[in-house]
Amino acid sequence: MKLLKSMKVSKKRTSTYAETSHSLDLSAKVLSNKELLSQISGARGGGAYPPKSTRF
């Protein structure tokens, strides 16, 4: 019974770490997309600065 409980705890920890790394990956993708968009808008003459609102 103790083995079963320890397996459940380890599964929960693993899933928590997986969710955290997934959210970090998404954050990195969003940041890189924002950088690309700011470069494109600068190249089009829309200004060298990114938009003022940086909220999602």
PyMOL Python script that loads the backbone (N, CA, C, O; Angstrom):
from pymol import cmd

cmd.read_pdbstr("""\
ATOM      1  N   MET A   1       0.821  -1.200   0.000  1.00  0.00           N
ATOM      2  CA  MET A   1       0.000   0.000   0.000  1.00  0.00           C
ATOM      3  C   MET A   1       0.863   1.261   0.000  1.00  0.00           C
ATOM      4  O   MET A   1       0.530   2.242  -0.665  1.00  0.00           O
ATOM      5  N   LYS A   2       1.966   1.236   0.742  1.00  0.00           N
ATOM      6  CA  LYS A   2       2.848   2.395   0.757  1.00  0.00           C
ATOM      7  C   LYS A   2       3.450   2.633  -0.618  1.00  0.00           C
ATOM      8  O   LYS A   2       3.638   3.776  -1.036  1.00  0.00           O
ATOM      9  N   LEU A   3       3.751   1.540  -1.320  1.00  0.00           N
ATOM     10  CA  LEU A   3       4.330   1.670  -2.659  1.00  0.00           C
ATOM     11  C   LEU A   3       3.343   2.354  -3.601  1.00  0.00           C
ATOM     12  O   LEU A   3       3.724   3.207  -4.402  1.00  0.00           O
ATOM     13  N   LEU A   4       2.089   1.974  -3.497  1.00  0.00           N
ATOM     14  CA  LEU A   4       1.058   2.573  -4.339  1.00  0.00           C
ATOM     15  C   LEU A   4       0.930   4.069  -4.070  1.00  0.00           C
ATOM     16  O   LEU A   4       0.819   4.860  -5.007  1.00  0.00           O
ATOM     17  N   LYS A   5       0.944   4.462  -2.801  1.00  0.00           N
ATOM     18  CA  LYS A   5       0.852   5.880  -2.460  1.00  0.00           C
ATOM     19  C   LYS A   5       2.056   6.651  -2.985  1.00  0.00           C
ATOM     20  O   LYS A   5       1.917   7.761  -3.498  1.00  0.00           O
ATOM     21  N   SER A   6       3.240   6.054  -2.853  1.00  0.00           N
ATOM     22  CA  SER A   6       4.429   6.753  -3.336  1.00  0.00           C
ATOM     23  C   SER A   6       4.411   6.888  -4.850  1.00  0.00           C
ATOM     24  O   SER A   6       4.914   7.871  -5.394  1.00  0.00           O
ATOM     25  N   MET A   7       3.828   5.893  -5.540  1.00  0.00           N
ATOM     26  CA  MET A   7       3.723   5.988  -7.000  1.00  0.00           C
ATOM     27  C   MET A   7       2.781   7.119  -7.388  1.00  0.00           C
ATOM     28  O   MET A   7       3.054   7.861  -8.332  1.00  0.00           O
ATOM     29  N   LYS A   8       1.666   7.256  -6.659  1.00  0.00           N
ATOM     30  CA  LYS A   8       0.719   8.329  -6.959  1.00  0.00           C
ATOM     31  C   LYS A   8       1.353   9.698  -6.737  1.00  0.00           C
ATOM     32  O   LYS A   8       1.156  10.614  -7.535  1.00  0.00           O
ATOM     33  N   VAL A   9       2.107   9.834  -5.664  1.00  0.00           N
ATOM     34  CA  VAL A   9       2.766  11.104  -5.365  1.00  0.00           C
ATOM     35  C   VAL A   9       3.778  11.433  -6.447  1.00  0.00           C
ATOM     36  O   VAL A   9       3.863  12.579  -6.888  1.00  0.00           O
ATOM     37  N   SER A  10       4.547  10.440  -6.883  1.00  0.00           N
ATOM     38  CA  SER A  10       5.551  10.712  -7.915  1.00  0.00           C
ATOM     39  C   SER A  10       4.888  11.083  -9.233  1.00  0.00           C
ATOM     40  O   SER A  10       5.420  11.908  -9.975  1.00  0.00           O
ATOM     41  N   LYS A  11       3.732  10.489  -9.540  1.00  0.00           N
ATOM     42  CA  LYS A  11       3.014  10.848 -10.766  1.00  0.00           C
ATOM     43  C   LYS A  11       2.529  12.293 -10.699  1.00  0.00           C
ATOM     44  O   LYS A  11       2.604  13.023 -11.687  1.00  0.00           O
ATOM     45  N   LYS A  12       2.029  12.706  -9.528  1.00  0.00           N
ATOM     46  CA  LYS A  12       1.560  14.086  -9.384  1.00  0.00           C
ATOM     47  C   LYS A  12       2.714  15.062  -9.562  1.00  0.00           C
ATOM     48  O   LYS A  12       2.566  16.093 -10.218  1.00  0.00           O
ATOM     49  N   ARG A  13       3.853  14.740  -8.982  1.00  0.00           N
ATOM     50  CA  ARG A  13       5.010  15.624  -9.119  1.00  0.00           C
ATOM     51  C   ARG A  13       5.441  15.718 -10.571  1.00  0.00           C
ATOM     52  O   ARG A  13       5.756  16.801 -11.064  1.00  0.00           O
ATOM     53  N   THR A  14       5.456  14.579 -11.257  1.00  0.00           N
ATOM     54  CA  THR A  14       5.868  14.570 -12.659  1.00  0.00           C
ATOM     55  C   THR A  14       4.923  15.410 -13.502  1.00  0.00           C
ATOM     56  O   THR A  14       5.368  16.178 -14.354  1.00  0.00           O
ATOM     57  N   SER A  15       3.617  15.270 -13.269  1.00  0.00           N
ATOM     58  CA  SER A  15       2.661  16.039 -14.062  1.00  0.00           C
ATOM     59  C   SER A  15       2.783  17.528 -13.763  1.00  0.00           C
ATOM     60  O   SER A  15       2.599  18.353 -14.658  1.00  0.00           O
ATOM     61  N   THR A  16       3.091  17.883 -12.524  1.00  0.00           N
ATOM     62  CA  THR A  16       3.266  19.294 -12.180  1.00  0.00           C
ATOM     63  C   THR A  16       4.478  19.864 -12.899  1.00  0.00           C
ATOM     64  O   THR A  16       4.418  20.970 -13.437  1.00  0.00           O
ATOM     65  N   TYR A  17       5.578  19.117 -12.914  1.00  0.00           N
ATOM     66  CA  TYR A  17       6.768  19.580 -13.618  1.00  0.00           C
ATOM     67  C   TYR A  17       6.505  19.692 -15.115  1.00  0.00           C
ATOM     68  O   TYR A  17       6.983  20.625 -15.760  1.00  0.00           O
ATOM     69  N   ALA A  18       5.755  18.755 -15.669  1.00  0.00           N
ATOM     70  CA  ALA A  18       5.456  18.786 -17.098  1.00  0.00           C
ATOM     71  C   ALA A  18       4.619  20.011 -17.437  1.00  0.00           C
ATOM     72  O   ALA A  18       4.863  20.668 -18.449  1.00  0.00           O
ATOM     73  N   GLU A  19       3.632  20.324 -16.599  1.00  0.00           N
ATOM     74  CA  GLU A  19       2.794  21.499 -16.849  1.00  0.00           C
ATOM     75  C   GLU A  19       3.611  22.776 -16.751  1.00  0.00           C
ATOM     76  O   GLU A  19       3.411  23.705 -17.534  1.00  0.00           O
ATOM     77  N   THR A  20       4.530  22.828 -15.797  1.00  0.00           N
ATOM     78  CA  THR A  20       5.360  24.016 -15.635  1.00  0.00           C
ATOM     79  C   THR A  20       6.253  24.212 -16.847  1.00  0.00           C
ATOM     80  O   THR A  20       6.373  25.326 -17.356  1.00  0.00           O
ATOM     81  N   SER A  21       6.879  23.145 -17.313  1.00  0.00           N
ATOM     82  CA  SER A  21       7.762  23.281 -18.468  1.00  0.00           C
ATOM     83  C   SER A  21       6.961  23.630 -19.713  1.00  0.00           C
ATOM     84  O   SER A  21       7.443  24.366 -20.574  1.00  0.00           O
ATOM     85  N   HIS A  22       5.741  23.108 -19.815  1.00  0.00           N
ATOM     86  CA  HIS A  22       4.892  23.431 -20.966  1.00  0.00           C
ATOM     87  C   HIS A  22       4.530  24.911 -20.965  1.00  0.00           C
ATOM     88  O   HIS A  22       4.552  25.557 -22.013  1.00  0.00           O
ATOM     89  N   SER A  23       4.198  25.447 -19.798  1.00  0.00           N
ATOM     90  CA  SER A  23       3.850  26.866 -19.733  1.00  0.00           C
ATOM     91  C   SER A  23       5.069  27.735 -20.009  1.00  0.00           C
ATOM     92  O   SER A  23       4.946  28.803 -20.609  1.00  0.00           O
ATOM     93  N   LEU A  24       6.251  27.286 -19.575  1.00  0.00           N
ATOM     94  CA  LEU A  24       7.465  28.042 -19.881  1.00  0.00           C
ATOM     95  C   LEU A  24       7.741  28.036 -21.374  1.00  0.00           C
ATOM     96  O   LEU A  24       8.164  29.049 -21.932  1.00  0.00           O
ATOM     97  N   ASP A  25       7.503  26.894 -22.032  1.00  0.00           N
ATOM     98  CA  ASP A  25       7.682  26.827 -23.480  1.00  0.00           C
ATOM     99  C   ASP A  25       6.737  27.793 -24.176  1.00  0.00           C
ATOM    100  O   ASP A  25       7.133  28.491 -25.109  1.00  0.00           O
ATOM    101  N   LEU A  26       5.492  27.834 -23.726  1.00  0.00           N
ATOM    102  CA  LEU A  26       4.524  28.746 -24.332  1.00  0.00           C
ATOM    103  C   LEU A  26       4.925  30.197 -24.116  1.00  0.00           C
ATOM    104  O   LEU A  26       4.785  31.019 -25.022  1.00  0.00           O
ATOM    105  N   SER A  27       5.421  30.521 -22.928  1.00  0.00           N
ATOM    106  CA  SER A  27       5.851  31.889 -22.654  1.00  0.00           C
ATOM    107  C   SER A  27       6.995  32.285 -23.571  1.00  0.00           C
ATOM    108  O   SER A  27       7.030  33.406 -24.079  1.00  0.00           O
ATOM    109  N   ALA A  28       7.932  31.367 -23.784  1.00  0.00           N
ATOM    110  CA  ALA A  28       9.059  31.655 -24.666  1.00  0.00           C
ATOM    111  C   ALA A  28       8.580  31.869 -26.093  1.00  0.00           C
ATOM    112  O   ALA A  28       9.084  32.748 -26.792  1.00  0.00           O
ATOM    113  N   LYS A  29       7.610  31.070 -26.532  1.00  0.00           N
ATOM    114  CA  LYS A  29       7.081  31.229 -27.890  1.00  0.00           C
ATOM    115  C   LYS A  29       6.369  32.566 -28.041  1.00  0.00           C
ATOM    116  O   LYS A  29       6.519  33.241 -29.060  1.00  0.00           O
ATOM    117  N   VAL A  30       5.600  32.948 -27.037  1.00  0.00           N
ATOM    118  CA  VAL A  30       4.883  34.226 -27.098  1.00  0.00           C
ATOM    119  C   VAL A  30       5.870  35.379 -27.165  1.00  0.00           C
ATOM    120  O   VAL A  30       5.682  36.315 -27.942  1.00  0.00           O
ATOM    121  N   LEU A  31       6.925  35.318 -26.351  1.00  0.00           N
ATOM    122  CA  LEU A  31       7.921  36.387 -26.368  1.00  0.00           C
ATOM    123  C   LEU A  31       8.620  36.469 -27.715  1.00  0.00           C
ATOM    124  O   LEU A  31       8.844  37.564 -28.232  1.00  0.00           O
ATOM    125  N   SER A  32       8.968  35.321 -28.290  1.00  0.00           N
ATOM    126  CA  SER A  32       9.642  35.357 -29.588  1.00  0.00           C
ATOM    127  C   SER A  32       8.695  35.881 -30.661  1.00  0.00           C
ATOM    128  O   SER A  32       9.127  36.592 -31.568  1.00  0.00           O
ATOM    129  N   ASN A  33       7.410  35.540 -30.572  1.00  0.00           N
ATOM    130  CA  ASN A  33       6.440  36.061 -31.533  1.00  0.00           C
ATOM    131  C   ASN A  33       6.297  37.574 -31.405  1.00  0.00           C
ATOM    132  O   ASN A  33       6.186  38.277 -32.410  1.00  0.00           O
ATOM    133  N   LYS A  34       6.301  38.076 -30.172  1.00  0.00           N
ATOM    134  CA  LYS A  34       6.199  39.526 -29.974  1.00  0.00           C
ATOM    135  C   LYS A  34       7.416  40.234 -30.554  1.00  0.00           C
ATOM    136  O   LYS A  34       7.292  41.305 -31.149  1.00  0.00           O
ATOM    137  N   GLU A  35       8.595  39.636 -30.380  1.00  0.00           N
ATOM    138  CA  GLU A  35       9.804  40.240 -30.934  1.00  0.00           C
ATOM    139  C   GLU A  35       9.730  40.277 -32.452  1.00  0.00           C
ATOM    140  O   GLU A  35      10.086  41.280 -33.071  1.00  0.00           O
ATOM    141  N   LEU A  36       9.267  39.185 -33.055  1.00  0.00           N
ATOM    142  CA  LEU A  36       9.137  39.151 -34.508  1.00  0.00           C
ATOM    143  C   LEU A  36       8.139  40.197 -34.992  1.00  0.00           C
ATOM    144  O   LEU A  36       8.386  40.882 -35.984  1.00  0.00           O
ATOM    145  N   LEU A  37       7.021  40.319 -34.299  1.00  0.00           N
ATOM    146  CA  LEU A  37       6.019  41.307 -34.698  1.00  0.00           C
ATOM    147  C   LEU A  37       6.557  42.728 -34.587  1.00  0.00           C
ATOM    148  O   LEU A  37       6.265  43.571 -35.435  1.00  0.00           O
ATOM    149  N   SER A  38       7.336  42.995 -33.553  1.00  0.00           N
ATOM    150  CA  SER A  38       7.881  44.346 -33.412  1.00  0.00           C
ATOM    151  C   SER A  38       8.901  44.625 -34.507  1.00  0.00           C
ATOM    152  O   SER A  38       8.999  45.755 -34.987  1.00  0.00           O
ATOM    153  N   GLN A  39       9.659  43.613 -34.906  1.00  0.00           N
ATOM    154  CA  GLN A  39      10.618  43.806 -35.994  1.00  0.00           C
ATOM    155  C   GLN A  39       9.893  44.054 -37.307  1.00  0.00           C
ATOM    156  O   GLN A  39      10.307  44.900 -38.100  1.00  0.00           O
ATOM    157  N   ILE A  40       8.812  43.319 -37.536  1.00  0.00           N
ATOM    158  CA  ILE A  40       8.056  43.493 -38.778  1.00  0.00           C
ATOM    159  C   ILE A  40       7.424  44.878 -38.818  1.00  0.00           C
ATOM    160  O   ILE A  40       7.474  45.553 -39.847  1.00  0.00           O
ATOM    161  N   SER A  41       6.831  45.306 -37.711  1.00  0.00           N
ATOM    162  CA  SER A  41       6.186  46.622 -37.706  1.00  0.00           C
ATOM    163  C   SER A  41       7.229  47.723 -37.879  1.00  0.00           C
ATOM    164  O   SER A  41       6.935  48.757 -38.480  1.00  0.00           O
ATOM    165  N   GLY A  42       8.438  47.519 -37.364  1.00  0.00           N
ATOM    166  CA  GLY A  42       9.505  48.494 -37.564  1.00  0.00           C
ATOM    167  C   GLY A  42       9.953  48.531 -39.008  1.00  0.00           C
ATOM    168  O   GLY A  42      10.265  49.600 -39.532  1.00  0.00           O
ATOM    169  N   ALA A  43       9.989  47.384 -39.659  1.00  0.00           N
ATOM    170  CA  ALA A  43      10.414  47.321 -41.055  1.00  0.00           C
ATOM    171  C   ALA A  43       9.380  47.949 -41.977  1.00  0.00           C
ATOM    172  O   ALA A  43       9.726  48.469 -43.038  1.00  0.00           O
ATOM    173  N   ARG A  44       8.117  47.904 -41.582  1.00  0.00           N
ATOM    174  CA  ARG A  44       7.063  48.486 -42.407  1.00  0.00           C
ATOM    175  C   ARG A  44       6.947  49.988 -42.210  1.00  0.00           C
ATOM    176  O   ARG A  44       6.172  50.644 -42.905  1.00  0.00           O
ATOM    177  N   GLY A  45       7.695  50.532 -41.286  1.00  0.00           N
ATOM    178  CA  GLY A  45       7.596  51.958 -41.038  1.00  0.00           C
ATOM    179  C   GLY A  45       6.562  52.280 -39.978  1.00  0.00           C
ATOM    180  O   GLY A  45       6.178  53.437 -39.810  1.00  0.00           O
ATOM    181  N   GLY A  46       6.110  51.264 -39.264  1.00  0.00           N
ATOM    182  CA  GLY A  46       5.118  51.483 -38.223  1.00  0.00           C
ATOM    183  C   GLY A  46       5.725  51.999 -36.942  1.00  0.00           C
ATOM    184  O   GLY A  46       5.008  52.241 -35.971  1.00  0.00           O
ATOM    185  N   GLY A  47       7.026  52.172 -36.920  1.00  0.00           N
ATOM    186  CA  GLY A  47       7.691  52.655 -35.714  1.00  0.00           C
ATOM    187  C   GLY A  47       8.671  51.626 -35.202  1.00  0.00           C
ATOM    188  O   GLY A  47       8.513  50.426 -35.426  1.00  0.00           O
ATOM    189  N   ALA A  48       9.680  52.108 -34.516  1.00  0.00           N
ATOM    190  CA  ALA A  48      10.714  51.209 -34.016  1.00  0.00           C
ATOM    191  C   ALA A  48      10.318  50.566 -32.702  1.00  0.00           C
ATOM    192  O   ALA A  48      10.962  49.613 -32.264  1.00  0.00           O
ATOM    193  N   TYR A  49       9.276  51.068 -32.068  1.00  0.00           N
ATOM    194  CA  TYR A  49       8.900  50.555 -30.757  1.00  0.00           C
ATOM    195  C   TYR A  49       7.707  49.620 -30.872  1.00  0.00           C
ATOM    196  O   TYR A  49       6.844  49.810 -31.730  1.00  0.00           O
ATOM    197  N   PRO A  50       7.657  48.606 -30.008  1.00  0.00           N
ATOM    198  CA  PRO A  50       6.491  47.712 -30.010  1.00  0.00           C
ATOM    199  C   PRO A  50       5.261  48.448 -29.492  1.00  0.00           C
ATOM    200  O   PRO A  50       5.390  49.513 -28.889  1.00  0.00           O
ATOM    201  N   PRO A  51       4.093  47.907 -29.713  1.00  0.00           N
ATOM    202  CA  PRO A  51       2.872  48.564 -29.224  1.00  0.00           C
ATOM    203  C   PRO A  51       2.916  48.777 -27.718  1.00  0.00           C
ATOM    204  O   PRO A  51       3.594  48.045 -26.998  1.00  0.00           O
ATOM    205  N   LYS A  52       2.182  49.795 -27.244  1.00  0.00           N
ATOM    206  CA  LYS A  52       2.215  50.119 -25.814  1.00  0.00           C
ATOM    207  C   LYS A  52       1.555  49.040 -24.969  1.00  0.00           C
ATOM    208  O   LYS A  52       2.021  48.747 -23.868  1.00  0.00           O
ATOM    209  N   SER A  53       0.480  48.445 -25.467  1.00  0.00           N
ATOM    210  CA  SER A  53      -0.199  47.419 -24.672  1.00  0.00           C
ATOM    211  C   SER A  53       0.485  46.080 -24.908  1.00  0.00           C
ATOM    212  O   SER A  53       0.520  45.571 -26.028  1.00  0.00           O
ATOM    213  N   THR A  54       1.022  45.526 -23.839  1.00  0.00           N
ATOM    214  CA  THR A  54       1.699  44.237 -23.959  1.00  0.00           C
ATOM    215  C   THR A  54       0.923  43.151 -23.234  1.00  0.00           C
ATOM    216  O   THR A  54       1.471  42.091 -22.932  1.00  0.00           O
ATOM    217  N   ARG A  55      -0.345  43.406 -22.954  1.00  0.00           N
ATOM    218  CA  ARG A  55      -1.167  42.398 -22.284  1.00  0.00           C
ATOM    219  C   ARG A  55      -1.728  41.433 -23.313  1.00  0.00           C
ATOM    220  O   ARG A  55      -1.844  41.747 -24.498  1.00  0.00           O
ATOM    221  N   PHE A  56      -2.070  40.251 -22.826  1.00  0.00           N
ATOM    222  CA  PHE A  56      -2.622  39.228 -23.718  1.00  0.00           C
ATOM    223  C   PHE A  56      -4.104  39.406 -23.860  1.00  0.00           C
ATOM    224  O   PHE A  56      -4.752  38.639 -24.572  1.00  0.00           O
TER     225      PHE A  56
END
""", "prot")
cmd.dss("prot")
cmd.show_as("cartoon", "prot")
cmd.util.cbc("prot")
cmd.orient("prot")
